[in-house]
Amino acid sequence: MQTQLIKLVRDIYSTHEFIPLRAPAFAGNEQVYLAETITSTFVSSVGKFVDAFEQKIETFANNR
């Protein structure tokens, strides 16, 4: 199945070269936030950015 999926994607893009899933787009403070996260050593499941994300998801879910 994996081979078929790869063939389908390569056929769609008409290439056998590397196809990135998504090129990163840094339009705001992403680089600043990333550097702050790395410096804080909280880069997995804890930290202020995780807390802020969870709060935003909770607010979004409660407003649905």
LINSUL-V992925 format. One record per residue. N is the residue number from 1. RES is the residue in one letter. PHI is phi as a letter, one per 20 degrees, with the letter a starting at -180 (NA if undefined). PSI is psi in whole degrees, -180 to 180 (NA if undefined). D_CENTER is the distance of its C-alpha to the mean C-alpha in Angstrom with 1 decimal. Layout:
# LINSUL-V992925
N_RES_PHI_PSI_D_CENTER ; N_RES_PHI_PSI_D_CENTER
This chain:
# LINSUL-V992925
1_M_NA_-42_25.1 ; 2_Q_g_-42_22.3 ; 3_T_f_-39_24.7 ; 4_Q_f_-41_25.3 ; 5_L_f_-44_21.7 ; 6_I_f_-43_21.3 ; 7_K_f_-43_24.6 ; 8_L_g_-48_23.6 ; 9_V_f_-44_20.4 ; 10_R_f_-36_22.6 ; 11_D_f_-42_25.4 ; 12_I_f_-44_23.3 ; 13_Y_e_-2_22.1 ; 14_S_l_47_25.6 ; 15_T_b_157_24.5 ; 16_H_d_10_24.5 ; 17_E_e_172_22.4 ; 18_F_f_133_18.9 ; 19_I_d_110_16.4 ; 20_P_f_146_12.8 ; 21_L_f_-44_10.3 ; 22_R_a_125_8.8 ; 23_A_f_135_10.1 ; 24_P_f_145_8.4 ; 25_A_c_116_10.3 ; 26_F_d_100_11.7 ; 27_A_d_-8_14.1 ; 28_G_b_-123_15.0 ; 29_N_e_18_14.9 ; 30_E_g_-44_11.4 ; 31_Q_f_-38_13.4 ; 32_V_f_-46_15.9 ; 33_Y_f_-41_13.7 ; 34_L_f_-46_12.1 ; 35_A_f_-41_15.7 ; 36_E_f_-41_17.0 ; 37_T_f_-46_14.8 ; 38_I_f_-44_15.9 ; 39_T_f_-37_19.4 ; 40_S_f_-16_19.6 ; 41_T_m_5_18.8 ; 42_F_e_84_16.8 ; 43_V_d_14_13.6 ; 44_S_c_-89_13.2 ; 45_S_d_8_14.7 ; 46_V_c_164_16.9 ; 47_G_p_168_17.2 ; 48_K_f_-31_17.5 ; 49_F_f_-35_13.9 ; 50_V_f_-44_13.5 ; 51_D_g_-45_16.9 ; 52_A_f_-41_16.0 ; 53_F_f_-46_13.0 ; 54_E_f_-39_15.4 ; 55_Q_f_-42_18.1 ; 56_K_f_-39_16.3 ; 57_I_f_-43_15.5 ; 58_E_f_-46_19.1 ; 59_T_f_-45_20.5 ; 60_F_f_-47_18.8 ; 61_A_f_-37_20.0 ; 62_N_f_-18_23.5 ; 63_N_e_8_23.8 ; 64_R_e_NA_23.5
